[in-house]
Amino acid sequence: MESRRDFLKKSALGVAGMTLGSTMNMSAKSYARIIGANDRVRVGILGFSNRFRDSLGKSFLKYAKEMNFELFTVCDIWSRRRDEGQAWYLEQTGGKIKTARNTDELWTQKPDAVIISTADFQHALHTAEAVRAGCDVYVEKPFAETMDDANFALKAAKETNKVIQVGSQRRSGTNYHAANDYIKSGKFGKIVAVEMTWNVNQPGRWRLPQLTKEIREQDTDWKRFLMNRPYEPWDPRKYLEYRLFWPYSSGIPGQWMAHQIDTVHWFSGLDYPRSVVANGGIYMWNDGRTNYDTVTAVFDYGYSKEQEPGDGFQVIYSSRQNNSSGGTKEWYFSNGGKLDLDTNIINSDGGLEERHASAMGMKPFKLDRFELPKISVETGSNTGSDPLTNAHMKNWMDCVRAGNVKTNAPVEAGYNHSIADIMVTAALRTGQRATFDEKQKQVIAGGKVFKY
């Protein structure tokens, strides 16, 4: 029987070899694209957000010097953010950085790559712009909040074949890779159920009241911000607190569920759910928001188009912003036990007992206790970013440096988590069961294509 040490050794080698293996299998045409070791990769910041300042940017700078990457421009439609981007770069590096007022100006500066951390609904559209401008892309999740945007961006990605990393950083975690390997090895058995939560008690989550008072419409570009969303008059809350307002964000599904449902697709090999039903509401934080502060969604996943006996499994996802009990969890169940990605322990909890198995002429199924590797934190490293984001950024930079190589979270992963997110949003907003029409590439709820 394979020991835990042997299993983890194989898993670690698999993670370490992902980029190298992909590079070695490249075609001659792809190999010709490899950026020379002495060629500096010039990267633009598209959207100087809190997420970029506090995490993405620091992860990038952690590896930039050794890999010969540089941040050379910051693009944001709000003048204050451009100024803050320059000040941040000076503080971090002692150097100067250019600015661009919008993407039209950014593309004239000819970046090799961009890191996109704009508003949720803009990610897919900015990705399409970037790859058409010849850039490799690191783009925050959610990838898209409507299927029209997702389809538009996927088409651009496929036609340009640029390196894209979607910000689903669990895909660069050693524990998640080990969990995926364990499930795929067959030791876990068939996935029969998944339970996920993301609970906080944060009335200020996604709120920026002081900035909302300070921003002025003349210092930004409201029409450009709206992109393809229906026009409405200037609203500083929707500009800054967009995660609270549909159709600028789905809120909980796009922000939190996108991370967790992505692991379901990864571990199971399934691209999207067969159906979703969902309910929720604004039960506590009645502050003018239109996105819910509490959501519960139930997903049906399976390998056949319709539900058949013995096929598929159910995912129950719940999230609330008004009580943090239960925190964040990701529990996978088989008939033999439980895989817990909070504790990183696999055990026989809930597995088939001897007394129940023998009564049906079956054998008991109880998983052996197994510990997944913990995420290692680099001591003495004051990067200000988390280990998962560091690993995810490094993987993207490796792939950009190598050329036409699949990242840990390629565009297809973002497209698929978007389908699931949009199905939940459709179910919440229509009160109807949501499905995905493969031919139309659209989410259907109540017999209609779901838009806004």
BAZADREN-737625 format. One record per residue: residue in one letter; x, y, z negated of N, C-alpha, C in turn. Coordinates in steps of 0.1 Angstrom, whole numbers, padded with zeros to 4 digits, always signed. Layout:
REM BAZADREN-737625
aXYZXYZXYZ...
END
This chain:
REM BAZADREN-737625
m+0008-0012+0000+0000+0000+0000+0009+0012+0000e+0006+0022+0008+0014+0034+0009+0013+0042-0004s+0025+0046-0009+0026+0053-0021+0022+0068-0019r+0018+0075-0030+0015+0089-0029+0028+0097-0023r+0040+0093-0028+0052+0099-0024+0053+0098-0009d+0051+0086-0003+0053+0084+0011+0042+0092+0019f+0030+0092+0014+0019+0099+0021+0022+0114+0021l+0026+0120+0010+0029+0134+0009+0041+0137+0018k+0051+0128+0018+0063+0131+0027+0059+0132+0041k+0050+0122+0046+0045+0123+0059+0037+0136+0062s+0028+0139+0052+0020+0151+0054+0029+0163+0055a+0039+0164+0046+0048+0176+0046+0055+0177+0059l+0060+0166+0064+0067+0166+0077+0058+0170+0089g+0045+0166+0087+0035+0170+0098+0033+0185+0098v+0032+0191+0086+0030+0205+0085+0042+0212+0090a+0054+0208+0086+0066+0215+0090+0069+0213+0105g+0064+0202+0111+0067+0200+0125+0057+0205+0135m+0046+0211+0130+0035+0215+0139+0040+0224+0150t+0047+0235+0146+0052+0245+0156+0063+0238+0165l+0072+0232+0158+0084+0226+0166+0079+0215+0176g+0069+0207+0171+0064+0196+0180+0057+0202+0192s+0049+0213+0189+0042+0219+0200+0052+0225+0210t+0062+0232+0205+0072+0238+0213+0079+0228+0222m+0083+0217+0217+0090+0207+0224+0082+0201+0236n+0068+0202+0234+0059+0196+0244+0055+0206+0254m+0060+0218+0254+0056+0228+0264+0060+0225+0278s+0052+0230+0287+0055+0229+0301+0066+0239+0305a+0072+0237+0317+0082+0246+0322+0077+0260+0323k+0065+0262+0327+0059+0275+0328+0058+0282+0315s+0053+0274+0305+0052+0279+0291+0066+0283+0285y+0075+0274+0288+0089+0276+0283+0095+0289+0288a+0091+0293+0300+0096+0305+0306+0091+0318+0298r+0080+0316+0291+0074+0327+0284+0081+0330+0270i+0090+0320+0266+0095+0322+0253+0103+0335+0252i+0100+0342+0241+0107+0355+0239+0122+0352+0234g+0131+0358+0240+0145+0356+0237+0148+0358+0223a+0158+0351+0217+0161+0353+0203+0165+0367+0200n+0170+0374+0209+0175+0388+0206+0165+0398+0210d+0153+0394+0215+0143+0404+0219+0134+0407+0207r+0133+0419+0204+0124+0423+0193+0110+0423+0197v+0101+0417+0188+0087+0416+0190+0081+0429+0184r+0075+0437+0192+0069+0450+0187+0054+0448+0185v+0050+0450+0172+0037+0447+0168+0029+0459+0164g+0017+0461+0169+0008+0472+0165-0002+0468+0154i-0004+0477+0145-0015+0475+0135-0028+0480+0141l-0038+0472+0142-0051+0476+0148-0061+0476+0136g-0062+0487+0130-0071+0489+0118-0063+0488+0105f-0060+0500+0100-0052+0500+0087-0062+0499+0076s-0065+0487+0072-0075+0483+0062-0068+0480+0049n-0076+0479+0038-0070+0475+0025-0064+0461+0026r-0071+0453+0034-0066+0439+0036-0052+0439+0043f-0050+0448+0052-0037+0449+0058-0026+0454+0049r-0030+0465+0042-0021+0472+0033-0016+0463+0022d-0026+0455+0016-0023+0448+0004-0018+0434+0006s-0020+0428+0018-0017+0414+0020-0010+0412+0034l-0018+0414+0045-0012+0410+0058+0001+0417+0061g+0001+0430+0058+0013+0438+0061+0025+0433+0053k+0023+0430+0041+0034+0425+0032+0039+0411+0036s+0029+0403+0040+0033+0390+0045+0042+0391+0058f+0038+0400+0067+0045+0402+0079+0059+0407+0076l+0060+0417+0068+0074+0423+0065+0083+0413+0058k+0077+0403+0051+0085+0393+0044+0094+0386+0054y+0089+0384+0066+0096+0376+0076+0101+0384+0088a+0098+0397+0089+0100+0405+0101+0115+0406+0104k+0123+0409+0094+0138+0411+0097+0144+0398+0102e+0142+0387+0096+0149+0375+0100+0144+0370+0113m+0131+0373+0117+0126+0368+0130+0126+0379+0141n+0132+0391+0137+0133+0402+0147+0119+0406+0152f+0110+0409+0143+0097+0415+0146+0097+0429+0140e+0089+0438+0145+0088+0451+0139+0074+0456+0141l+0069+0463+0131+0057+0471+0132+0062+0485+0137f+0055+0489+0148+0060+0502+0154+0049+0512+0156t+0036+0508+0154+0026+0518+0156+0014+0513+0148v+0006+0523+0143-0006+0520+0136-0018+0527+0143c-0028+0520+0146-0039+0525+0154-0052+0524+0145d-0058+0536+0143-0070+0536+0135-0078+0549+0140i-0091+0547+0141-0099+0559+0146-0101+0569+0135w-0098+0566+0123-0099+0576+0112-0086+0582+0109s-0084+0595+0110-0071+0602+0109-0065+0599+0095r-0073+0598+0085-0068+0595+0071-0061+0581+0071r-0066+0571+0077-0060+0558+0078-0047+0558+0085r-0046+0566+0096-0034+0567+0103-0023+0573+0094d-0026+0584+0087-0017+0590+0078-0013+0580+0067e-0022+0573+0061-0019+0563+0051-0010+0552+0056g-0013+0548+0069-0004+0538+0075+0010+0542+0076q+0012+0554+0080+0026+0560+0081+0032+0560+0067a+0025+0565+0057+0030+0566+0043+0033+0552+0038w+0025+0543+0040+0027+0529+0036+0040+0523+0042y+0041+0525+0055+0053+0520+0062+0066+0526+0056l+0065+0539+0054+0077+0546+0048+0081+0541+0035e+0070+0538+0027+0072+0533+0013+0078+0519+0014q+0073+0511+0023+0078+0497+0024+0091+0495+0030t+0095+0503+0040+0107+0501+0048+0116+0513+0048g+0111+0525+0044+0120+0537+0046+0120+0542+0060g+0112+0536+0069+0112+0540+0083+0100+0547+0087k+0100+0551+0100+0088+0558+0106+0081+0549+0115i+0068+0552+0117+0060+0544+0126+0051+0553+0134k+0048+0550+0147+0040+0558+0155+0025+0556+0152t+0017+0564+0158+0002+0563+0156-0005+0563+0169a-0017+0557+0169-0026+0558+0181-0040+0560+0175r-0047+0570+0182-0060+0574+0177-0071+0563+0181n-0068+0555+0191-0078+0545+0195-0071+0535+0203t-0078+0524+0208-0071+0514+0215-0067+0518+0229d-0073+0528+0235-0069+0533+0248-0054+0538+0246e-0052+0546+0236-0038+0551+0233-0029+0539+0229l-0034+0530+0221-0026+0518+0217-0020+0510+0229w-0029+0507+0239-0024+0499+0250-0014+0506+0258t-0014+0520+0259-0004+0527+0266+0010+0526+0259q+0010+0522+0247+0023+0521+0239+0029+0507+0241k+0022+0498+0248+0027+0485+0252+0032+0476+0241p+0024+0474+0231+0028+0464+0220+0029+0450+0226d+0038+0442+0220+0038+0428+0224+0027+0420+0217a+0023+0425+0205+0013+0417+0197+0006+0427+0188v-0005+0423+0183-0013+0432+0174-0018+0423+0162i-0019+0430+0151-0026+0424+0139-0039+0432+0137i-0050+0425+0139-0064+0431+0139-0070+0429+0125s-0073+0441+0119-0081+0440+0106-0091+0452+0106t-0099+0452+0116-0109+0462+0118-0122+0457+0111a-0133+0464+0114-0146+0460+0108-0150+0446+0113d-0157+0438+0105-0161+0424+0109-0166+0423+0123f-0176+0431+0127-0182+0430+0140-0173+0433+0151q-0162+0439+0148-0153+0444+0159-0142+0434+0162h-0140+0424+0154-0129+0414+0156-0128+0408+0170a-0139+0402+0174-0139+0395+0187-0137+0405+0198l-0143+0416+0198-0142+0426+0209-0128+0431+0209h-0122+0434+0198-0108+0439+0198-0098+0428+0202t-0101+0415+0199-0093+0404+0204-0093+0404+0219a-0105+0405+0225-0106+0404+0239-0098+0416+0246e-0100+0428+0240-0092+0439+0245-0077+0436+0244a-0073+0431+0233-0058+0429+0231-0052+0419+0240v-0059+0408+0242-0053+0397+0251-0053+0402+0265r-0063+0410+0269-0063+0415+0283-0053+0426+0285a-0048+0432+0274-0037+0442+0274-0024+0435+0274g-0024+0421+0273-0011+0414+0273-0005+0411+0259c-0014+0412+0249-0009+0411+0235-0012+0397+0229d-0003+0391+0221-0006+0380+0212-0013+0387+0200v-0021+0378+0193-0031+0384+0184-0031+0376+0171y-0030+0383+0159-0034+0378+0146-0047+0386+0143v-0058+0379+0141-0071+0385+0139-0078+0380+0127e-0082+0389+0118-0089+0385+0106-0102+0378+0109k-0107+0370+0100-0120+0364+0101-0130+0374+0095p-0143+0372+0098-0149+0363+0108-0145+0367+0122f-0144+0357+0130-0140+0360+0144-0151+0368+0151a-0164+0364+0149-0175+0371+0156-0187+0370+0147e-0196+0380+0149-0209+0380+0142-0221+0378+0151t-0218+0378+0164-0229+0374+0174-0223+0365+0184m-0231+0356+0190-0226+0347+0200-0222+0354+0213d-0228+0365+0216-0224+0373+0228-0209+0377+0226d-0206+0382+0214-0192+0387+0212-0183+0375+0211a-0187+0364+0205-0178+0352+0205-0175+0347+0218n-0186+0346+0227-0184+0341+0240-0175+0350+0249f-0177+0363+0247-0169+0373+0255-0154+0371+0251a-0151+0370+0238-0137+0369+0234-0131+0356+0237l-0139+0345+0236-0133+0332+0240-0130+0331+0254k-0138+0337+0263-0135+0337+0277-0122+0345+0280a-0120+0356+0273-0108+0364+0275-0096+0356+0270a-0097+0349+0259-0086+0341+0253-0082+0330+0263k-0092+0323+0268-0089+0312+0277-0083+0317+0290e-0087+0328+0295-0082+0333+0308-0068+0339+0306t-0064+0344+0295-0051+0350+0293-0041+0341+0287n-0046+0331+0279-0037+0321+0273-0027+0327+0264k-0031+0338+0256-0022+0344+0247-0022+0336+0233v-0012+0338+0225-0011+0332+0212-0021+0339+0203i-0030+0332+0197-0040+0338+0188-0040+0330+0175q-0040+0337+0164-0041+0331+0150-0053+0338+0144v-0063+0330+0141-0075+0335+0133-0072+0334+0118g-0076+0344+0111-0072+0345+0097-0078+0336+0087s-0079+0323+0091-0085+0312+0083-0073+0306+0076q-0067+0312+0066-0054+0308+0061-0053+0295+0054r-0065+0289+0050-0065+0276+0045-0058+0266+0054r-0059+0269+0067-0052+0260+0077-0037+0260+0076s-0031+0268+0068-0017+0268+0066-0013+0264+0052g-0023+0259+0044-0020+0254+0031-0016+0240+0030t-0005+0236+0023+0000+0223+0022-0011+0213+0016n-0018+0218+0006-0029+0210+0000-0040+0207+0010y-0044+0216+0018-0054+0214+0028-0049+0205+0039h-0037+0206+0043-0032+0197+0053-0031+0182+0048a-0027+0181+0035-0027+0168+0029-0041+0162+0027a-0051+0171+0024-0065+0166+0023-0070+0161+0037n-0067+0169+0047-0070+0165+0061-0064+0152+0065d-0051+0150+0062-0044+0138+0065-0050+0126+0058y-0054+0128+0045-0060+0118+0037-0073+0113+0042i-0081+0123+0046-0095+0119+0051-0093+0112+0065k-0084+0118+0073-0082+0112+0087-0076+0098+0086s-0069+0095+0075-0062+0082+0074-0072+0071+0072g-0084+0074+0068-0094+0064+0065-0095+0060+0050k-0086+0064+0042-0086+0060+0028-0098+0066+0021f-0102+0078+0024-0113+0084+0017-0126+0078+0020g-0128+0072+0032-0140+0067+0037-0148+0078+0044k-0160+0075+0048-0168+0085+0055-0173+0096+0046i-0172+0109+0051-0177+0120+0044-0192+0118+0043v-0198+0119+0031-0212+0117+0030-0219+0130+0025a-0211+0139+0019-0217+0152+0015-0205+0162+0011v-0209+0175+0012-0199+0185+0008-0207+0196+0000e-0201+0200-0011-0207+0211-0019-0197+0222-0020m-0201+0234-0017-0192+0246-0017-0199+0258-0024t-0192+0265-0032-0197+0277-0039-0186+0288-0038w-0191+0300-0039-0182+0312-0040-0190+0322-0048n-0188+0322-0061-0196+0331-0070-0187+0341-0077v-0192+0353-0077-0185+0364-0084-0196+0372-0092n-0191+0381-0100-0200+0391-0107-0194+0405-0105q-0196+0410-0093-0188+0422-0089-0198+0432-0083p-0204+0441-0090-0212+0451-0084-0205+0461-0075g-0192+0462-0076-0184+0470-0067-0179+0463-0055r-0182+0451-0053-0176+0443-0042-0181+0449-0029w-0172+0453-0020-0174+0459-0007-0180+0473-0008r-0179+0479-0020-0184+0493-0022-0171+0502-0022l-0172+0514-0016-0162+0524-0016-0168+0538-0018p-0174+0540-0030-0182+0552-0032-0174+0565-0031q-0162+0565-0036-0154+0577-0036-0150+0581-0022l-0145+0571-0014-0142+0573+0000-0154+0577+0008t-0165+0572+0005-0178+0575+0012-0181+0590+0010k-0178+0595-0001-0180+0610-0004-0170+0618+0004e-0158+0613+0006-0147+0621+0012-0146+0621+0027i-0151+0610+0033-0149+0609+0048-0158+0619+0055r-0153+0624+0066-0161+0634+0074-0162+0628+0089e-0173+0630+0095-0175+0624+0108-0165+0630+0118q-0161+0643+0117-0152+0649+0126-0138+0643+0125d-0135+0636+0115-0122+0630+0113-0120+0616+0119t-0131+0611+0125-0131+0598+0130-0139+0598+0143d-0142+0586+0148-0149+0585+0161-0161+0575+0159w-0173+0580+0155-0184+0572+0152-0189+0563+0164k-0190+0570+0175-0194+0562+0187-0185+0551+0191r-0172+0553+0190-0163+0542+0192-0163+0531+0182f-0166+0535+0169-0168+0526+0158-0179+0516+0162l-0190+0521+0167-0202+0513+0169-0200+0503+0180m-0191+0505+0189-0188+0496+0200-0201+0492+0207n-0205+0480+0207-0217+0475+0214-0229+0474+0205r-0228+0479+0193-0240+0479+0184-0250+0490+0188p-0263+0489+0185-0272+0499+0189-0268+0513+0182y-0270+0523+0189-0266+0536+0184-0275+0540+0172e-0269+0546+0162-0277+0553+0152-0268+0564+0147p-0275+0574+0140-0267+0586+0135-0256+0582+0125w-0246+0591+0124-0235+0589+0115-0240+0585+0101d-0233+0574+0096-0236+0570+0082-0223+0565+0076p-0218+0573+0067-0205+0570+0061-0205+0557+0054r-0216+0552+0048-0216+0540+0041-0215+0528+0051k-0221+0529+0063-0220+0518+0072-0206+0518+0079y-0200+0529+0079-0186+0530+0084-0176+0523+0074l-0178+0527+0061-0168+0522+0051-0172+0509+0044e-0186+0508+0042-0191+0497+0034-0199+0488+0043y-0193+0486+0055-0200+0478+0066-0204+0464+0062r-0197+0458+0053-0200+0444+0049-0213+0443+0041l-0219+0454+0038-0232+0454+0031-0243+0456+0041f-0240+0458+0054-0251+0462+0064-0250+0453+0076w-0261+0447+0080-0263+0440+0093-0267+0451+0103p-0263+0451+0115-0255+0441+0122-0240+0443+0123y-0234+0451+0113-0220+0454+0113-0212+0442+0106s-0219+0435+0098-0214+0423+0091-0225+0414+0086s-0223+0401+0085-0233+0393+0079-0231+0392+0064g-0220+0398+0059-0218+0398+0044-0212+0384+0040i-0219+0378+0031-0214+0365+0025-0211+0355+0035p-0219+0352+0045-0215+0341+0055-0202+0344+0062g-0201+0356+0067-0189+0359+0075-0176+0361+0067q-0178+0367+0055-0167+0370+0046-0161+0358+0039w-0170+0351+0032-0166+0340+0023-0169+0326+0029m-0181+0324+0034-0184+0311+0039-0175+0307+0051a-0171+0317+0059-0163+0314+0071-0150+0306+0067h-0144+0310+0056-0132+0303+0051-0135+0288+0048q-0146+0286+0041-0149+0273+0036-0155+0263+0046i-0164+0269+0054-0170+0260+0065-0160+0256+0075d-0150+0264+0077-0139+0261+0086-0132+0248+0082t-0131+0245+0069-0124+0233+0065-0133+0221+0068v-0146+0222+0068-0155+0211+0072-0153+0208+0087h-0152+0218+0095-0149+0215+0109-0136+0208+0111w-0126+0213+0104-0112+0207+0105-0112+0193+0100f-0117+0190+0089-0116+0177+0083-0125+0167+0090s-0136+0171+0095-0146+0161+0101-0143+0160+0116g-0137+0170+0122-0135+0170+0137-0147+0174+0144l-0158+0179+0137-0170+0184+0143-0169+0199+0145d-0174+0204+0156-0172+0218+0160-0182+0228+0153y-0194+0223+0151-0205+0231+0145-0216+0223+0140p-0225+0228+0131-0236+0220+0126-0247+0217+0136r-0254+0206+0133-0266+0204+0142-0277+0213+0139s-0278+0217+0126-0289+0226+0122-0285+0233+0108v-0292+0244+0106-0290+0251+0093-0303+0257+0089v-0306+0255+0076-0317+0262+0069-0311+0270+0058a-0317+0282+0055-0310+0291+0045-0321+0300+0039n-0317+0304+0027-0326+0314+0020-0317+0323+0011g-0322+0334+0008-0314+0343-0001-0321+0356-0003g-0315+0366-0009-0321+0379-0011-0312+0388-0018i-0317+0401-0020-0310+0411-0028-0317+0410-0042y-0311+0402-0051-0317+0400-0064-0312+0408-0075m-0301+0415-0073-0295+0423-0084-0290+0437-0079w-0282+0437-0069-0275+0450-0065-0283+0457-0055n-0294+0463-0059-0303+0471-0050-0298+0485-0048d-0287+0486-0040-0280+0498-0038-0281+0504-0024g-0291+0499-0017-0293+0503-0003-0288+0493+0007r-0281+0483+0003-0276+0473+0012-0287+0466+0019t-0283+0460+0031-0293+0451+0038-0288+0437+0038n-0275+0434+0035-0270+0420+0034-0273+0415+0020y-0276+0402+0019-0280+0396+0006-0269+0395-0004d-0272+0396-0017-0262+0394-0027-0262+0379-0032t-0272+0371-0027-0273+0357-0031-0277+0349-0018v-0270+0338-0015-0273+0330-0003-0271+0316-0007t-0281+0307-0002-0279+0293-0002-0282+0288+0012a-0273+0280+0017-0275+0274+0031-0273+0259+0030v-0281+0252+0038-0280+0237+0039-0277+0234+0053f-0266+0227+0056-0262+0223+0069-0263+0208+0072d-0267+0205+0084-0267+0191+0088-0256+0190+0099y-0246+0181+0096-0236+0178+0105-0237+0164+0110g-0233+0161+0122-0234+0147+0127-0227+0146+0141y-0225+0133+0144-0218+0130+0157-0228+0128+0168s-0240+0126+0165-0251+0125+0175-0258+0138+0176k-0265+0141+0187-0272+0153+0188-0284+0154+0179e-0290+0143+0177-0302+0142+0167-0298+0134+0155q-0305+0136+0144-0302+0128+0132-0305+0114+0134e-0295+0105+0131-0297+0091+0132-0293+0084+0119p-0299+0073+0115-0295+0066+0102-0280+0063+0102g-0273+0066+0092-0259+0063+0090-0250+0073+0097d-0255+0083+0103-0247+0093+0110-0248+0106+0103g-0236+0113+0101-0236+0127+0097-0235+0128+0082f-0237+0140+0077-0236+0144+0063-0242+0158+0061q-0244+0161+0049-0250+0174+0045-0240+0182+0038v-0240+0195+0041-0232+0205+0034-0241+0215+0027i-0239+0217+0014-0247+0226+0006-0238+0238+0002y-0241+0250+0007-0232+0261+0004-0241+0272-0004s-0235+0277-0015-0242+0287-0022-0232+0297-0027s-0237+0310-0027-0228+0321-0031-0237+0332-0038r-0232+0338-0048-0239+0349-0055-0228+0359-0059q-0233+0372-0060-0224+0383-0064-0228+0389-0077n-0237+0381-0085-0242+0387-0097-0239+0378-0110n-0232+0367-0108-0228+0358-0119-0217+0349-0114s-0206+0349-0121-0194+0343-0116-0192+0328-0120s-0202+0323-0128-0201+0310-0133-0200+0300-0121g-0191+0290-0122-0189+0281-0112-0178+0285-0102g-0175+0298-0101-0164+0303-0093-0164+0298-0079t-0153+0295-0074-0151+0290-0060-0148+0275-0060k-0155+0267-0053-0153+0253-0053-0155+0247-0039e-0147+0236-0036-0149+0229-0023-0148+0214-0027w-0159+0207-0027-0160+0193-0031-0164+0185-0019y-0156+0175-0016-0160+0165-0005-0162+0152-0012f-0173+0145-0007-0177+0133-0013-0177+0122-0003s-0172+0110-0006-0174+0098+0001-0182+0088-0008n-0185+0076-0002-0191+0066-0011-0182+0061-0022g-0169+0064-0021-0160+0059-0030-0155+0070-0040g-0159+0082-0039-0154+0092-0048-0154+0106-0043k-0146+0115-0049-0146+0129-0047-0132+0135-0044l-0132+0144-0035-0120+0152-0032-0123+0166-0036d-0115+0171-0046-0117+0185-0051-0106+0194-0047l-0109+0204-0039-0098+0213-0034-0096+0225-0044d-0102+0225-0055-0099+0234-0066-0088+0229-0075t-0090+0216-0079-0080+0209-0088-0070+0202-0079n-0073+0200-0066-0064+0193-0057-0063+0178-0062i-0073+0172-0067-0074+0159-0072-0084+0151-0064i-0081+0139-0060-0090+0129-0055-0092+0118-0065n-0105+0115-0068-0107+0105-0078-0120+0097-0074s-0123+0088-0083-0135+0078-0080-0148+0084-0085d-0149+0096-0089-0161+0102-0094-0173+0100-0085g-0183+0093-0090-0195+0090-0081-0194+0079-0072g-0182+0072-0072-0180+0060-0063-0190+0048-0066l-0190+0039-0057-0199+0028-0057-0195+0018-0068e-0203+0016-0078-0200+0008-0090-0202-0007-0086e-0195-0016-0093-0196-0030-0091-0210-0035-0093r-0217-0030-0104-0230-0035-0107-0241-0032-0096h-0239-0020-0090-0248-0016-0079-0244-0023-0066a-0231-0024-0064-0227-0030-0051-0231-0045-0050s-0228-0053-0061-0230-0067-0061-0245-0070-0059a-0254-0062-0064-0268-0064-0063-0273-0064-0049m-0265-0057-0040-0268-0056-0026-0259-0064-0017g-0251-0073-0024-0241-0081-0016-0230-0073-0010m-0226-0062-0017-0216-0054-0012-0204-0054-0021k-0193-0048-0017-0181-0047-0025-0181-0033-0031p-0176-0031-0044-0175-0018-0049-0165-0010-0042f-0167+0004-0042-0157+0013-0035-0154+0024-0045k-0142+0023-0051-0138+0034-0060-0124+0038-0056l-0123+0051-0053-0110+0057-0049-0100+0057-0060d-0087+0054-0057-0077+0056-0067-0074+0071-0069r-0070+0074-0081-0067+0088-0084-0055+0092-0075f-0056+0104-0069-0045+0108-0060-0044+0124-0061e-0032+0129-0063-0030+0143-0064-0025+0149-0051l-0032+0159-0046-0027+0166-0034-0016+0176-0039p-0007+0180-0030+0003+0189-0034-0003+0203-0038k+0003+0209-0048-0002+0222-0052+0005+0232-0042i-0002+0244-0041+0004+0255-0033+0015+0261-0041s+0027+0261-0036+0039+0266-0043+0040+0281-0042v+0042+0288-0053+0044+0302-0054+0059+0305-0055e+0064+0314-0047+0078+0317-0047+0081+0326-0059t+0088+0321-0069+0091+0329-0081+0101+0340-0077g+0099+0352-0083+0109+0362-0081+0106+0370-0068s+0096+0366-0061+0093+0372-0048+0082+0382-0050n+0085+0395-0050+0075+0405-0052+0069+0411-0039t+0063+0401-0031+0058+0405-0018+0044+0412-0019g+0037+0409-0030+0023+0414-0032+0013+0406-0023s+0017+0396-0016+0008+0388-0008+0007+0374-0013d-0003+0367-0009-0005+0353-0015+0002+0343-0006p+0006+0331-0012+0013+0321-0005+0006+0316+0008l-0007+0315+0008-0014+0310+0020-0013+0320+0031t-0015+0333+0028-0013+0343+0038+0001+0344+0044n+0011+0342+0035+0025+0342+0039+0027+0331+0049a+0022+0319+0045+0024+0307+0054+0017+0309+0068h+0005+0315+0067-0003+0317+0079+0003+0327+0088m+0008+0338+0083+0015+0348+0090+0028+0342+0097k+0035+0335+0089+0048+0329+0094+0045+0320+0106n+0034+0312+0104+0031+0303+0115+0028+0310+0128w+0020+0321+0127+0017+0330+0139+0030+0335+0145m+0039+0341+0136+0051+0346+0141+0060+0336+0148d+0060+0324+0143+0068+0313+0149+0062+0310+0163c+0049+0310+0164+0042+0306+0177+0044+0317+0187v+0044+0330+0182+0046+0341+0192+0061+0340+0197r+0070+0337+0188+0084+0336+0191+0086+0325+0201a+0079+0314+0199+0081+0302+0207+0074+0303+0221g+0063+0310+0222+0056+0311+0234+0042+0306+0234n+0038+0299+0244+0024+0294+0245+0022+0282+0236v+0021+0284+0223+0019+0274+0213+0007+0276+0205k+0000+0265+0202-0012+0266+0194-0009+0269+0180t-0015+0279+0174-0013+0282+0160-0021+0272+0151n-0019+0274+0138-0027+0265+0129-0042+0268+0130a-0046+0280+0132-0060+0284+0134-0062+0291+0147p-0063+0283+0158-0064+0288+0171-0078+0294+0174v-0080+0300+0185-0092+0308+0188-0104+0299+0187e-0103+0286+0190-0114+0277+0190-0119+0275+0175a-0110+0275+0166-0114+0274+0152-0123+0286+0148g-0119+0298+0152-0126+0310+0150-0140+0310+0157y-0140+0305+0169-0153+0304+0176-0162+0295+0169n-0157+0284+0164-0166+0274+0158-0171+0279+0144h-0162+0285+0136-0168+0290+0123-0178+0301+0126s-0176+0309+0137-0186+0319+0141-0200+0313+0144i-0200+0301+0151-0213+0295+0153-0220+0292+0140a-0213+0286+0131-0219+0283+0118-0224+0295+0110d-0215+0306+0110-0219+0318+0104-0232+0324+0110i-0232+0324+0123-0243+0330+0130-0256+0322+0128m-0255+0309+0127-0266+0300+0124-0272+0303+0111v-0263+0306+0101-0268+0309+0087-0275+0323+0088t-0268+0332+0094-0274+0346+0095-0288+0345+0102a-0289+0337+0113-0302+0336+0120-0312+0330+0110a-0309+0319+0103-0318+0313+0094-0322+0322+0083l-0313+0330+0078-0316+0340+0067-0326+0351+0072r-0323+0356+0084-0330+0368+0089-0344+0364+0095t-0345+0352+0100-0358+0348+0107-0366+0339+0098g-0360+0333+0088-0368+0323+0080-0370+0310+0087q-0363+0308+0098-0365+0296+0106-0352+0287+0106r-0354+0275+0109-0343+0265+0111-0335+0270+0123a-0322+0270+0122-0313+0274+0133-0306+0263+0139t-0304+0263+0152-0296+0253+0159-0287+0260+0169f-0278+0253+0176-0270+0258+0186-0273+0252+0199d-0275+0260+0209-0278+0255+0223-0265+0255+0231e-0260+0243+0233-0247+0241+0240-0247+0247+0254k-0258+0246+0261-0258+0251+0275-0258+0266+0275q-0266+0272+0267-0267+0287+0267-0256+0293+0259k-0249+0285+0250-0239+0290+0241-0245+0301+0232q-0257+0298+0227-0264+0307+0218-0270+0300+0207v-0272+0307+0196-0279+0302+0184-0294+0305+0186i-0302+0294+0183-0316+0295+0185-0323+0294+0171a-0333+0303+0168-0341+0302+0156-0355+0306+0159g-0365+0298+0155-0378+0301+0158-0381+0300+0173g-0374+0292+0181-0376+0291+0195-0370+0302+0203k-0363+0312+0197-0357+0323+0204-0342+0324+0202v-0336+0330+0212-0321+0333+0210-0320+0344+0200f-0311+0341+0190-0309+0351+0179-0299+0362+0183k-0303+0374+0183-0294+0385+0186-0292+0393+0173y-0300+0403+0171-0299+0412+0159-0312+0410+0151
END
